[in-house]
Amino acid sequence: MNLTLSIDKNLLEKSRDAAKKKNTSVNNLVREYLKKLVNESEPQYAAEEFAQIARDSAGFSPDDWKLNRENLYDRY
């Protein structure tokens, strides 16, 4: 289904830049935003989003880092 939107020229330019950085289209950005908007209260969506963030974050920890209970409970 098609939808026509009227938006500010500056907003459109920034949206195009954001889409280009994410290697996608403005259309896809809007579609994904609307999906999140209508599904954000659904637990399954939250779980899928968490899993995606975890997958996207893989490799950002130092190789020698290990999860450790004592570190989890450290108070600063």
N, CA, C, O and CB atoms as a CASP TS submission, in Angstrom:
PFRMAT TS
TARGET T0000
AUTHOR 0000-0000-0000
METHOD Language model
MODEL 1
PARENT N/A
ATOM      1  N   MET     1       0.846  -1.166   0.000  1.00  0.00           N
ATOM      2  CA  MET     1       0.000   0.000   0.000  1.00  0.00           C
ATOM      3  C   MET     1       0.895   1.234   0.000  1.00  0.00           C
ATOM      4  O   MET     1       1.932   1.243   0.664  1.00  0.00           O
ATOM      5  CB  MET     1      -0.964  -0.005   1.216  1.00  0.00           C
ATOM      6  N   ASN     2       0.521   2.240  -0.711  1.00  0.00           N
ATOM      7  CA  ASN     2       1.303   3.473  -0.798  1.00  0.00           C
ATOM      8  C   ASN     2       0.715   4.550   0.094  1.00  0.00           C
ATOM      9  O   ASN     2      -0.487   4.578   0.356  1.00  0.00           O
ATOM     10  CB  ASN     2       1.369   3.968  -2.241  1.00  0.00           C
ATOM     11  N   LEU     3       1.592   5.440   0.556  1.00  0.00           N
ATOM     12  CA  LEU     3       1.212   6.543   1.424  1.00  0.00           C
ATOM     13  C   LEU     3       2.013   7.758   0.994  1.00  0.00           C
ATOM     14  O   LEU     3       3.212   7.658   0.737  1.00  0.00           O
ATOM     15  CB  LEU     3       1.455   6.202   2.934  1.00  0.00           C
ATOM     16  N   THR     4       1.354   8.905   0.915  1.00  0.00           N
ATOM     17  CA  THR     4       2.036  10.147   0.577  1.00  0.00           C
ATOM     18  C   THR     4       2.134  11.003   1.828  1.00  0.00           C
ATOM     19  O   THR     4       1.146  11.200   2.534  1.00  0.00           O
ATOM     20  CB  THR     4       1.296  10.906  -0.560  1.00  0.00           C
ATOM     21  N   LEU     5       3.335  11.514   2.100  1.00  0.00           N
ATOM     22  CA  LEU     5       3.568  12.357   3.267  1.00  0.00           C
ATOM     23  C   LEU     5       4.044  13.729   2.831  1.00  0.00           C
ATOM     24  O   LEU     5       4.717  13.866   1.809  1.00  0.00           O
ATOM     25  CB  LEU     5       4.590  11.710   4.214  1.00  0.00           C
ATOM     26  N   SER     6       3.698  14.735   3.600  1.00  0.00           N
ATOM     27  CA  SER     6       4.231  16.082   3.398  1.00  0.00           C
ATOM     28  C   SER     6       5.134  16.386   4.581  1.00  0.00           C
ATOM     29  O   SER     6       4.684  16.412   5.727  1.00  0.00           O
ATOM     30  CB  SER     6       3.080  17.158   3.258  1.00  0.00           C
ATOM     31  N   ILE     7       6.431  16.618   4.294  1.00  0.00           N
ATOM     32  CA  ILE     7       7.370  16.929   5.366  1.00  0.00           C
ATOM     33  C   ILE     7       8.266  18.082   4.947  1.00  0.00           C
ATOM     34  O   ILE     7       8.400  18.386   3.762  1.00  0.00           O
ATOM     35  CB  ILE     7       8.215  15.694   5.734  1.00  0.00           C
ATOM     36  N   ASP     8       8.866  18.707   5.922  1.00  0.00           N
ATOM     37  CA  ASP     8       9.777  19.818   5.717  1.00  0.00           C
ATOM     38  C   ASP     8      10.967  19.379   4.854  1.00  0.00           C
ATOM     39  O   ASP     8      11.471  18.265   5.002  1.00  0.00           O
ATOM     40  CB  ASP     8      10.261  20.370   7.071  1.00  0.00           C
ATOM     41  N   LYS     9      11.406  20.257   3.961  1.00  0.00           N
ATOM     42  CA  LYS     9      12.517  19.937   3.060  1.00  0.00           C
ATOM     43  C   LYS     9      13.783  19.565   3.840  1.00  0.00           C
ATOM     44  O   LYS     9      14.475  18.611   3.483  1.00  0.00           O
ATOM     45  CB  LYS     9      12.804  21.126   2.133  1.00  0.00           C
ATOM     46  N   ASN    10      14.080  20.310   4.892  1.00  0.00           N
ATOM     47  CA  ASN    10      15.264  20.040   5.710  1.00  0.00           C
ATOM     48  C   ASN    10      15.177  18.659   6.361  1.00  0.00           C
ATOM     49  O   ASN    10      16.166  17.927   6.413  1.00  0.00           O
ATOM     50  CB  ASN    10      15.428  21.123   6.788  1.00  0.00           C
ATOM     51  N   LEU    11      13.988  18.308   6.856  1.00  0.00           N
ATOM     52  CA  LEU    11      13.792  16.993   7.463  1.00  0.00           C
ATOM     53  C   LEU    11      14.003  15.885   6.432  1.00  0.00           C
ATOM     54  O   LEU    11      14.604  14.855   6.740  1.00  0.00           O
ATOM     55  CB  LEU    11      12.385  16.887   8.076  1.00  0.00           C
ATOM     56  N   LEU    12      13.515  16.093   5.221  1.00  0.00           N
ATOM     57  CA  LEU    12      13.699  15.095   4.167  1.00  0.00           C
ATOM     58  C   LEU    12      15.180  14.909   3.845  1.00  0.00           C
ATOM     59  O   LEU    12      15.647  13.781   3.683  1.00  0.00           O
ATOM     60  CB  LEU    12      12.929  15.504   2.902  1.00  0.00           C
ATOM     61  N   GLU    13      15.914  16.013   3.753  1.00  0.00           N
ATOM     62  CA  GLU    13      17.349  15.919   3.460  1.00  0.00           C
ATOM     63  C   GLU    13      18.088  15.159   4.563  1.00  0.00           C
ATOM     64  O   GLU    13      18.932  14.309   4.279  1.00  0.00           O
ATOM     65  CB  GLU    13      17.955  17.325   3.292  1.00  0.00           C
ATOM     66  N   LYS    14      17.766  15.470   5.821  1.00  0.00           N
ATOM     67  CA  LYS    14      18.403  14.770   6.938  1.00  0.00           C
ATOM     68  C   LYS    14      18.005  13.297   6.956  1.00  0.00           C
ATOM     69  O   LYS    14      18.813  12.434   7.300  1.00  0.00           O
ATOM     70  CB  LYS    14      18.028  15.434   8.272  1.00  0.00           C
ATOM     71  N   SER    15      16.764  13.016   6.586  1.00  0.00           N
ATOM     72  CA  SER    15      16.296  11.630   6.534  1.00  0.00           C
ATOM     73  C   SER    15      17.035  10.851   5.460  1.00  0.00           C
ATOM     74  O   SER    15      17.403   9.695   5.666  1.00  0.00           O
ATOM     75  CB  SER    15      14.786  11.578   6.275  1.00  0.00           C
ATOM     76  N   ARG    16      17.250  11.477   4.329  1.00  0.00           N
ATOM     77  CA  ARG    16      18.003  10.822   3.249  1.00  0.00           C
ATOM     78  C   ARG    16      19.441  10.541   3.674  1.00  0.00           C
ATOM     79  O   ARG    16      19.989   9.479   3.380  1.00  0.00           O
ATOM     80  CB  ARG    16      17.992  11.694   1.980  1.00  0.00           C
ATOM     81  N   ASP    17      20.045  11.505   4.370  1.00  0.00           N
ATOM     82  CA  ASP    17      21.411  11.297   4.871  1.00  0.00           C
ATOM     83  C   ASP    17      21.454  10.131   5.860  1.00  0.00           C
ATOM     84  O   ASP    17      22.347   9.287   5.797  1.00  0.00           O
ATOM     85  CB  ASP    17      21.942  12.585   5.544  1.00  0.00           C
ATOM     86  N   ALA    18      20.479  10.094   6.775  1.00  0.00           N
ATOM     87  CA  ALA    18      20.427   9.012   7.768  1.00  0.00           C
ATOM     88  C   ALA    18      20.238   7.666   7.082  1.00  0.00           C
ATOM     89  O   ALA    18      20.878   6.681   7.452  1.00  0.00           O
ATOM     90  CB  ALA    18      19.288   9.255   8.780  1.00  0.00           C
ATOM     91  N   ALA    19      19.363   7.622   6.087  1.00  0.00           N
ATOM     92  CA  ALA    19      19.119   6.376   5.360  1.00  0.00           C
ATOM     93  C   ALA    19      20.384   5.925   4.632  1.00  0.00           C
ATOM     94  O   ALA    19      20.716   4.739   4.624  1.00  0.00           O
ATOM     95  CB  ALA    19      17.958   6.551   4.358  1.00  0.00           C
ATOM     96  N   LYS    20      21.080   6.875   4.025  1.00  0.00           N
ATOM     97  CA  LYS    20      22.307   6.536   3.300  1.00  0.00           C
ATOM     98  C   LYS    20      23.346   5.944   4.248  1.00  0.00           C
ATOM     99  O   LYS    20      24.016   4.970   3.904  1.00  0.00           O
ATOM    100  CB  LYS    20      22.880   7.781   2.594  1.00  0.00           C
ATOM    101  N   LYS    21      23.483   6.528   5.445  1.00  0.00           N
ATOM    102  CA  LYS    21      24.440   6.019   6.431  1.00  0.00           C
ATOM    103  C   LYS    21      24.087   4.608   6.878  1.00  0.00           C
ATOM    104  O   LYS    21      24.969   3.819   7.215  1.00  0.00           O
ATOM    105  CB  LYS    21      24.496   6.945   7.641  1.00  0.00           C
ATOM    106  N   LYS    22      22.791   4.291   6.880  1.00  0.00           N
ATOM    107  CA  LYS    22      22.342   2.964   7.297  1.00  0.00           C
ATOM    108  C   LYS    22      22.189   2.018   6.106  1.00  0.00           C
ATOM    109  O   LYS    22      21.740   0.882   6.256  1.00  0.00           O
ATOM    110  CB  LYS    22      21.019   3.070   8.048  1.00  0.00           C
ATOM    111  N   ASN    23      22.570   2.503   4.918  1.00  0.00           N
ATOM    112  CA  ASN    23      22.484   1.697   3.705  1.00  0.00           C
ATOM    113  C   ASN    23      21.061   1.195   3.460  1.00  0.00           C
ATOM    114  O   ASN    23      20.843   0.018   3.173  1.00  0.00           O
ATOM    115  CB  ASN    23      23.444   0.515   3.793  1.00  0.00           C
ATOM    116  N   THR    24      20.100   2.111   3.577  1.00  0.00           N
ATOM    117  CA  THR    24      18.698   1.772   3.369  1.00  0.00           C
ATOM    118  C   THR    24      18.011   2.963   2.714  1.00  0.00           C
ATOM    119  O   THR    24      18.677   3.894   2.261  1.00  0.00           O
ATOM    120  CB  THR    24      17.998   1.387   4.713  1.00  0.00           C
ATOM    121  N   SER    25      16.700   2.938   2.663  1.00  0.00           N
ATOM    122  CA  SER    25      15.936   4.025   2.058  1.00  0.00           C
ATOM    123  C   SER    25      15.116   4.751   3.119  1.00  0.00           C
ATOM    124  O   SER    25      14.879   4.223   4.205  1.00  0.00           O
ATOM    125  CB  SER    25      15.018   3.489   0.945  1.00  0.00           C
ATOM    126  N   VAL    26      14.687   5.966   2.790  1.00  0.00           N
ATOM    127  CA  VAL    26      13.794   6.703   3.687  1.00  0.00           C
ATOM    128  C   VAL    26      12.511   5.904   3.866  1.00  0.00           C
ATOM    129  O   VAL    26      11.967   5.837   4.968  1.00  0.00           O
ATOM    130  CB  VAL    26      13.485   8.132   3.133  1.00  0.00           C
ATOM    131  N   ASN    27      12.032   5.305   2.799  1.00  0.00           N
ATOM    132  CA  ASN    27      10.831   4.480   2.864  1.00  0.00           C
ATOM    133  C   ASN    27      10.987   3.372   3.908  1.00  0.00           C
ATOM    134  O   ASN    27      10.079   3.132   4.704  1.00  0.00           O
ATOM    135  CB  ASN    27      10.524   3.874   1.487  1.00  0.00           C
ATOM    136  N   ASN    28      12.133   2.702   3.899  1.00  0.00           N
ATOM    137  CA  ASN    28      12.367   1.622   4.853  1.00  0.00           C
ATOM    138  C   ASN    28      12.496   2.154   6.280  1.00  0.00           C
ATOM    139  O   ASN    28      12.022   1.513   7.219  1.00  0.00           O
ATOM    140  CB  ASN    28      13.624   0.842   4.470  1.00  0.00           C
ATOM    141  N   LEU    29      13.130   3.316   6.459  1.00  0.00           N
ATOM    142  CA  LEU    29      13.219   3.920   7.789  1.00  0.00           C
ATOM    143  C   LEU    29      11.828   4.194   8.356  1.00  0.00           C
ATOM    144  O   LEU    29      11.555   3.903   9.520  1.00  0.00           O
ATOM    145  CB  LEU    29      14.036   5.223   7.734  1.00  0.00           C
ATOM    146  N   VAL    30      10.957   4.752   7.527  1.00  0.00           N
ATOM    147  CA  VAL    30       9.585   5.051   7.966  1.00  0.00           C
ATOM    148  C   VAL    30       8.850   3.757   8.286  1.00  0.00           C
ATOM    149  O   VAL    30       8.170   3.663   9.308  1.00  0.00           O
ATOM    150  CB  VAL    30       8.816   5.853   6.880  1.00  0.00           C
ATOM    151  N   ARG    31       8.982   2.766   7.422  1.00  0.00           N
ATOM    152  CA  ARG    31       8.311   1.481   7.634  1.00  0.00           C
ATOM    153  C   ARG    31       8.749   0.847   8.954  1.00  0.00           C
ATOM    154  O   ARG    31       7.913   0.389   9.733  1.00  0.00           O
ATOM    155  CB  ARG    31       8.602   0.525   6.464  1.00  0.00           C
ATOM    156  N   GLU    32      10.064   0.820   9.204  1.00  0.00           N
ATOM    157  CA  GLU    32      10.582   0.223  10.435  1.00  0.00           C
ATOM    158  C   GLU    32      10.148   1.018  11.666  1.00  0.00           C
ATOM    159  O   GLU    32       9.837   0.436  12.705  1.00  0.00           O
ATOM    160  CB  GLU    32      12.108   0.137  10.379  1.00  0.00           C
ATOM    161  N   TYR    33      10.129   2.338  11.549  1.00  0.00           N
ATOM    162  CA  TYR    33       9.680   3.160  12.669  1.00  0.00           C
ATOM    163  C   TYR    33       8.219   2.864  12.998  1.00  0.00           C
ATOM    164  O   TYR    33       7.863   2.724  14.168  1.00  0.00           O
ATOM    165  CB  TYR    33       9.865   4.655  12.350  1.00  0.00           C
ATOM    166  N   LEU    34       7.382   2.770  11.986  1.00  0.00           N
ATOM    167  CA  LEU    34       5.962   2.490  12.218  1.00  0.00           C
ATOM    168  C   LEU    34       5.762   1.105  12.822  1.00  0.00           C
ATOM    169  O   LEU    34       4.898   0.921  13.679  1.00  0.00           O
ATOM    170  CB  LEU    34       5.176   2.606  10.910  1.00  0.00           C
ATOM    171  N   LYS    35       6.555   0.130  12.382  1.00  0.00           N
ATOM    172  CA  LYS    35       6.476  -1.210  12.985  1.00  0.00           C
ATOM    173  C   LYS    35       6.790  -1.137  14.471  1.00  0.00           C
ATOM    174  O   LYS    35       6.082  -1.718  15.293  1.00  0.00           O
ATOM    175  CB  LYS    35       7.446  -2.188  12.283  1.00  0.00           C
ATOM    176  N   LYS    36       7.858  -0.418  14.811  1.00  0.00           N
ATOM    177  CA  LYS    36       8.226  -0.277  16.222  1.00  0.00           C
ATOM    178  C   LYS    36       7.124   0.425  17.003  1.00  0.00           C
ATOM    179  O   LYS    36       6.786   0.022  18.116  1.00  0.00           O
ATOM    180  CB  LYS    36       9.545   0.496  16.361  1.00  0.00           C
ATOM    181  N   LEU    37       6.576   1.459  16.425  1.00  0.00           N
ATOM    182  CA  LEU    37       5.546   2.239  17.091  1.00  0.00           C
ATOM    183  C   LEU    37       4.334   1.398  17.454  1.00  0.00           C
ATOM    184  O   LEU    37       3.824   1.503  18.570  1.00  0.00           O
ATOM    185  CB  LEU    37       5.124   3.390  16.216  1.00  0.00           C
ATOM    186  N   VAL    38       3.867   0.572  16.541  1.00  0.00           N
ATOM    187  CA  VAL    38       2.660  -0.213  16.812  1.00  0.00           C
ATOM    188  C   VAL    38       2.946  -1.488  17.590  1.00  0.00           C
ATOM    189  O   VAL    38       2.035  -2.062  18.186  1.00  0.00           O
ATOM    190  CB  VAL    38       1.974  -0.563  15.518  1.00  0.00           C
ATOM    191  N   ASN    39       4.193  -1.937  17.594  1.00  0.00           N
ATOM    192  CA  ASN    39       4.524  -3.196  18.265  1.00  0.00           C
ATOM    193  C   ASN    39       5.287  -3.035  19.569  1.00  0.00           C
ATOM    194  O   ASN    39       5.598  -4.031  20.223  1.00  0.00           O
ATOM    195  CB  ASN    39       5.320  -4.045  17.351  1.00  0.00           C
ATOM    196  N   GLU    40       5.595  -1.804  19.963  1.00  0.00           N
ATOM    197  CA  GLU    40       6.501  -1.636  21.097  1.00  0.00           C
ATOM    198  C   GLU    40       5.966  -2.197  22.404  1.00  0.00           C
ATOM    199  O   GLU    40       6.747  -2.445  23.323  1.00  0.00           O
ATOM    200  CB  GLU    40       6.807  -0.193  21.279  1.00  0.00           C
ATOM    201  N   SER    41       4.673  -2.402  22.514  1.00  0.00           N
ATOM    202  CA  SER    41       4.139  -2.950  23.756  1.00  0.00           C
ATOM    203  C   SER    41       4.104  -4.477  23.749  1.00  0.00           C
ATOM    204  O   SER    41       3.787  -5.091  24.768  1.00  0.00           O
ATOM    205  CB  SER    41       2.747  -2.408  24.002  1.00  0.00           C
ATOM    206  N   GLU    42       4.421  -5.083  22.632  1.00  0.00           N
ATOM    207  CA  GLU    42       4.388  -6.538  22.546  1.00  0.00           C
ATOM    208  C   GLU    42       5.711  -7.134  23.033  1.00  0.00           C
ATOM    209  O   GLU    42       6.774  -6.775  22.524  1.00  0.00           O
ATOM    210  CB  GLU    42       4.097  -6.986  21.101  1.00  0.00           C
ATOM    211  N   PRO    43       5.654  -8.045  24.019  1.00  0.00           N
ATOM    212  CA  PRO    43       6.885  -8.642  24.565  1.00  0.00           C
ATOM    213  C   PRO    43       7.752  -9.325  23.510  1.00  0.00           C
ATOM    214  O   PRO    43       8.979  -9.251  23.580  1.00  0.00           O
ATOM    215  CB  PRO    43       6.532  -9.645  25.634  1.00  0.00           C
ATOM    216  N   GLN    44       7.138  -9.980  22.544  1.00  0.00           N
ATOM    217  CA  GLN    44       7.906 -10.671  21.509  1.00  0.00           C
ATOM    218  C   GLN    44       8.745  -9.679  20.718  1.00  0.00           C
ATOM    219  O   GLN    44       9.893  -9.962  20.377  1.00  0.00           O
ATOM    220  CB  GLN    44       6.972 -11.448  20.567  1.00  0.00           C
ATOM    221  N   TYR    45       8.172  -8.520  20.427  1.00  0.00           N
ATOM    222  CA  TYR    45       8.917  -7.506  19.687  1.00  0.00           C
ATOM    223  C   TYR    45      10.115  -7.036  20.500  1.00  0.00           C
ATOM    224  O   TYR    45      11.210  -6.872  19.962  1.00  0.00           O
ATOM    225  CB  TYR    45       8.011  -6.316  19.331  1.00  0.00           C
ATOM    226  N   ALA    46       9.909  -6.821  21.794  1.00  0.00           N
ATOM    227  CA  ALA    46      11.001  -6.380  22.661  1.00  0.00           C
ATOM    228  C   ALA    46      12.114  -7.424  22.688  1.00  0.00           C
ATOM    229  O   ALA    46      13.294  -7.076  22.646  1.00  0.00           O
ATOM    230  CB  ALA    46      10.485  -6.110  24.091  1.00  0.00           C
ATOM    231  N   ALA    47      11.747  -8.688  22.755  1.00  0.00           N
ATOM    232  CA  ALA    47      12.743  -9.764  22.768  1.00  0.00           C
ATOM    233  C   ALA    47      13.511  -9.802  21.448  1.00  0.00           C
ATOM    234  O   ALA    47      14.729  -9.982  21.447  1.00  0.00           O
ATOM    235  CB  ALA    47      12.064 -11.126  23.030  1.00  0.00           C
ATOM    236  N   GLU    48      12.818  -9.636  20.341  1.00  0.00           N
ATOM    237  CA  GLU    48      13.478  -9.639  19.034  1.00  0.00           C
ATOM    238  C   GLU    48      14.417  -8.446  18.900  1.00  0.00           C
ATOM    239  O   GLU    48      15.517  -8.571  18.362  1.00  0.00           O
ATOM    240  CB  GLU    48      12.434  -9.623  17.904  1.00  0.00           C
ATOM    241  N   GLU    49      13.978  -7.289  19.392  1.00  0.00           N
ATOM    242  CA  GLU    49      14.820  -6.100  19.319  1.00  0.00           C
ATOM    243  C   GLU    49      16.085  -6.284  20.166  1.00  0.00           C
ATOM    244  O   GLU    49      17.181  -5.921  19.740  1.00  0.00           O
ATOM    245  CB  GLU    49      14.036  -4.855  19.786  1.00  0.00           C
ATOM    246  N   PHE    50      15.926  -6.848  21.362  1.00  0.00           N
ATOM    247  CA  PHE    50      17.083  -7.113  22.219  1.00  0.00           C
ATOM    248  C   PHE    50      18.050  -8.075  21.529  1.00  0.00           C
ATOM    249  O   PHE    50      19.261  -7.858  21.537  1.00  0.00           O
ATOM    250  CB  PHE    50      16.630  -7.691  23.578  1.00  0.00           C
ATOM    251  N   ALA    51      17.513  -9.130  20.937  1.00  0.00           N
ATOM    252  CA  ALA    51      18.359 -10.109  20.249  1.00  0.00           C
ATOM    253  C   ALA    51      19.112  -9.454  19.093  1.00  0.00           C
ATOM    254  O   ALA    51      20.286  -9.748  18.871  1.00  0.00           O
ATOM    255  CB  ALA    51      17.509 -11.288  19.730  1.00  0.00           C
ATOM    256  N   GLN    52      18.443  -8.569  18.358  1.00  0.00           N
ATOM    257  CA  GLN    52      19.095  -7.882  17.243  1.00  0.00           C
ATOM    258  C   GLN    52      20.214  -6.973  17.745  1.00  0.00           C
ATOM    259  O   GLN    52      21.294  -6.929  17.155  1.00  0.00           O
ATOM    260  CB  GLN    52      18.069  -7.066  16.441  1.00  0.00           C
ATOM    261  N   ILE    53      19.958  -6.257  18.820  1.00  0.00           N
ATOM    262  CA  ILE    53      20.989  -5.387  19.389  1.00  0.00           C
ATOM    263  C   ILE    53      22.184  -6.217  19.846  1.00  0.00           C
ATOM    264  O   ILE    53      23.333  -5.834  19.626  1.00  0.00           O
ATOM    265  CB  ILE    53      20.421  -4.565  20.570  1.00  0.00           C
ATOM    266  N   ALA    54      21.913  -7.349  20.480  1.00  0.00           N
ATOM    267  CA  ALA    54      22.994  -8.230  20.932  1.00  0.00           C
ATOM    268  C   ALA    54      23.812  -8.738  19.747  1.00  0.00           C
ATOM    269  O   ALA    54      25.041  -8.770  19.811  1.00  0.00           O
ATOM    270  CB  ALA    54      22.424  -9.417  21.729  1.00  0.00           C
ATOM    271  N   ARG    55      23.135  -9.138  18.663  1.00  0.00           N
ATOM    272  CA  ARG    55      23.856  -9.608  17.472  1.00  0.00           C
ATOM    273  C   ARG    55      24.692  -8.486  16.865  1.00  0.00           C
ATOM    274  O   ARG    55      25.835  -8.701  16.463  1.00  0.00           O
ATOM    275  CB  ARG    55      22.870 -10.156  16.424  1.00  0.00           C
ATOM    276  N   ASP    56      24.108  -7.279  16.802  1.00  0.00           N
ATOM    277  CA  ASP    56      24.824  -6.145  16.222  1.00  0.00           C
ATOM    278  C   ASP    56      26.020  -5.726  17.066  1.00  0.00           C
ATOM    279  O   ASP    56      26.967  -5.135  16.548  1.00  0.00           O
ATOM    280  CB  ASP    56      23.885  -4.972  16.052  1.00  0.00           C
ATOM    281  N   SER    57      25.984  -6.024  18.345  1.00  0.00           N
ATOM    282  CA  SER    57      27.051  -5.618  19.264  1.00  0.00           C
ATOM    283  C   SER    57      28.153  -6.659  19.398  1.00  0.00           C
ATOM    284  O   SER    57      29.149  -6.409  20.078  1.00  0.00           O
ATOM    285  CB  SER    57      26.473  -5.332  20.622  1.00  0.00           C
ATOM    286  N   ALA    58      28.005  -7.796  18.780  1.00  0.00           N
ATOM    287  CA  ALA    58      29.000  -8.866  18.893  1.00  0.00           C
ATOM    288  C   ALA    58      30.362  -8.350  18.449  1.00  0.00           C
ATOM    289  O   ALA    58      30.489  -7.672  17.429  1.00  0.00           O
ATOM    290  CB  ALA    58      28.586 -10.100  18.050  1.00  0.00           C
ATOM    291  N   GLY    59      31.369  -8.686  19.233  1.00  0.00           N
ATOM    292  CA  GLY    59      32.723  -8.290  18.881  1.00  0.00           C
ATOM    293  C   GLY    59      33.161  -6.954  19.442  1.00  0.00           C
ATOM    294  O   GLY    59      34.274  -6.511  19.162  1.00  0.00           O
ATOM    295  N   PHE    60      32.311  -6.293  20.233  1.00  0.00           N
ATOM    296  CA  PHE    60      32.679  -5.000  20.791  1.00  0.00           C
ATOM    297  C   PHE    60      33.321  -5.107  22.167  1.00  0.00           C
ATOM    298  O   PHE    60      33.733  -4.089  22.723  1.00  0.00           O
ATOM    299  CB  PHE    60      31.469  -4.121  20.871  1.00  0.00           C
ATOM    300  N   SER    61      33.416  -6.286  22.723  1.00  0.00           N
ATOM    301  CA  SER    61      34.059  -6.485  24.025  1.00  0.00           C
ATOM    302  C   SER    61      35.491  -6.951  23.799  1.00  0.00           C
ATOM    303  O   SER    61      35.785  -7.614  22.804  1.00  0.00           O
ATOM    304  CB  SER    61      33.272  -7.517  24.894  1.00  0.00           C
ATOM    305  N   PRO    62      36.386  -6.599  24.731  1.00  0.00           N
ATOM    306  CA  PRO    62      37.764  -7.102  24.604  1.00  0.00           C
ATOM    307  C   PRO    62      37.773  -8.628  24.611  1.00  0.00           C
ATOM    308  O   PRO    62      36.933  -9.255  25.255  1.00  0.00           O
ATOM    309  CB  PRO    62      38.657  -6.556  25.751  1.00  0.00           C
ATOM    310  N   ASP    63      38.716  -9.218  23.901  1.00  0.00           N
ATOM    311  CA  ASP    63      38.785 -10.678  23.793  1.00  0.00           C
ATOM    312  C   ASP    63      38.935 -11.368  25.138  1.00  0.00           C
ATOM    313  O   ASP    63      38.455 -12.487  25.321  1.00  0.00           O
ATOM    314  CB  ASP    63      39.930 -11.071  22.905  1.00  0.00           C
ATOM    315  N   ASP    64      39.603 -10.703  26.089  1.00  0.00           N
ATOM    316  CA  ASP    64      39.837 -11.342  27.383  1.00  0.00           C
ATOM    317  C   ASP    64      38.732 -11.056  28.407  1.00  0.00           C
ATOM    318  O   ASP    64      38.859 -11.455  29.564  1.00  0.00           O
ATOM    319  CB  ASP    64      41.165 -10.887  27.936  1.00  0.00           C
ATOM    320  N   TRP    65      37.659 -10.377  28.010  1.00  0.00           N
ATOM    321  CA  TRP    65      36.584 -10.030  28.937  1.00  0.00           C
ATOM    322  C   TRP    65      35.702 -11.240  29.204  1.00  0.00           C
ATOM    323  O   TRP    65      35.305 -11.952  28.282  1.00  0.00           O
ATOM    324  CB  TRP    65      35.742  -8.869  28.384  1.00  0.00           C
ATOM    325  N   LYS    66      35.404 -11.459  30.473  1.00  0.00           N
ATOM    326  CA  LYS    66      34.519 -12.555  30.876  1.00  0.00           C
ATOM    327  C   LYS    66      33.469 -11.995  31.828  1.00  0.00           C
ATOM    328  O   LYS    66      33.775 -11.148  32.668  1.00  0.00           O
ATOM    329  CB  LYS    66      35.323 -13.725  31.550  1.00  0.00           C
ATOM    330  N   LEU    67      32.247 -12.463  31.699  1.00  0.00           N
ATOM    331  CA  LEU    67      31.184 -12.082  32.620  1.00  0.00           C
ATOM    332  C   LEU    67      31.487 -12.712  33.964  1.00  0.00           C
ATOM    333  O   LEU    67      31.815 -13.895  34.045  1.00  0.00           O
ATOM    334  CB  LEU    67      29.780 -12.520  32.094  1.00  0.00           C
ATOM    335  N   ASN    68      31.378 -11.923  35.014  1.00  0.00           N
ATOM    336  CA  ASN    68      31.784 -12.391  36.321  1.00  0.00           C
ATOM    337  C   ASN    68      30.829 -11.788  37.353  1.00  0.00           C
ATOM    338  O   ASN    68      30.601 -10.578  37.357  1.00  0.00           O
ATOM    339  CB  ASN    68      33.271 -12.011  36.623  1.00  0.00           C
ATOM    340  N   ARG    69      30.280 -12.618  38.213  1.00  0.00           N
ATOM    341  CA  ARG    69      29.266 -12.200  39.182  1.00  0.00           C
ATOM    342  C   ARG    69      29.749 -11.045  40.056  1.00  0.00           C
ATOM    343  O   ARG    69      28.994 -10.109  40.317  1.00  0.00           O
ATOM    344  CB  ARG    69      28.867 -13.376  40.060  1.00  0.00           C
ATOM    345  N   GLU    70      30.989 -11.104  40.506  1.00  0.00           N
ATOM    346  CA  GLU    70      31.511 -10.051  41.377  1.00  0.00           C
ATOM    347  C   GLU    70      31.483  -8.691  40.677  1.00  0.00           C
ATOM    348  O   GLU    70      31.141  -7.677  41.285  1.00  0.00           O
ATOM    349  CB  GLU    70      32.942 -10.387  41.819  1.00  0.00           C
ATOM    350  N   ASN    71      31.843  -8.683  39.404  1.00  0.00           N
ATOM    351  CA  ASN    71      31.815  -7.425  38.658  1.00  0.00           C
ATOM    352  C   ASN    71      30.395  -6.900  38.487  1.00  0.00           C
ATOM    353  O   ASN    71      30.176  -5.689  38.475  1.00  0.00           O
ATOM    354  CB  ASN    71      32.464  -7.609  37.294  1.00  0.00           C
ATOM    355  N   LEU    72      29.445  -7.797  38.357  1.00  0.00           N
ATOM    356  CA  LEU    72      28.058  -7.368  38.207  1.00  0.00           C
ATOM    357  C   LEU    72      27.555  -6.640  39.444  1.00  0.00           C
ATOM    358  O   LEU    72      26.725  -5.736  39.345  1.00  0.00           O
ATOM    359  CB  LEU    72      27.168  -8.563  37.916  1.00  0.00           C
ATOM    360  N   TYR    73      28.058  -7.033  40.605  1.00  0.00           N
ATOM    361  CA  TYR    73      27.579  -6.457  41.858  1.00  0.00           C
ATOM    362  C   TYR    73      28.482  -5.361  42.412  1.00  0.00           C
ATOM    363  O   TYR    73      28.217  -4.832  43.492  1.00  0.00           O
ATOM    364  CB  TYR    73      27.433  -7.537  42.879  1.00  0.00           C
ATOM    365  N   ASP    74      29.543  -5.014  41.689  1.00  0.00           N
ATOM    366  CA  ASP    74      30.407  -3.920  42.140  1.00  0.00           C
ATOM    367  C   ASP    74      29.602  -2.634  42.225  1.00  0.00           C
ATOM    368  O   ASP    74      28.801  -2.334  41.340  1.00  0.00           O
ATOM    369  CB  ASP    74      31.617  -3.740  41.190  1.00  0.00           C
ATOM    370  N   ARG    75      29.816  -1.891  43.275  1.00  0.00           N
ATOM    371  CA  ARG    75      29.153  -0.592  43.459  1.00  0.00           C
ATOM    372  C   ARG    75      30.210   0.497  43.309  1.00  0.00           C
ATOM    373  O   ARG    75      31.297   0.407  43.880  1.00  0.00           O
ATOM    374  CB  ARG    75      28.436  -0.498  44.866  1.00  0.00           C
ATOM    375  N   TYR    76      29.888   1.488  42.561  1.00  0.00           N
ATOM    376  CA  TYR    76      30.836   2.590  42.364  1.00  0.00           C
ATOM    377  C   TYR    76      30.352   3.814  43.088  1.00  0.00           C
ATOM    378  O   TYR    76      31.008   4.855  43.047  1.00  0.00           O
ATOM    379  CB  TYR    76      31.029   2.897  40.873  1.00  0.00           C
TER
END
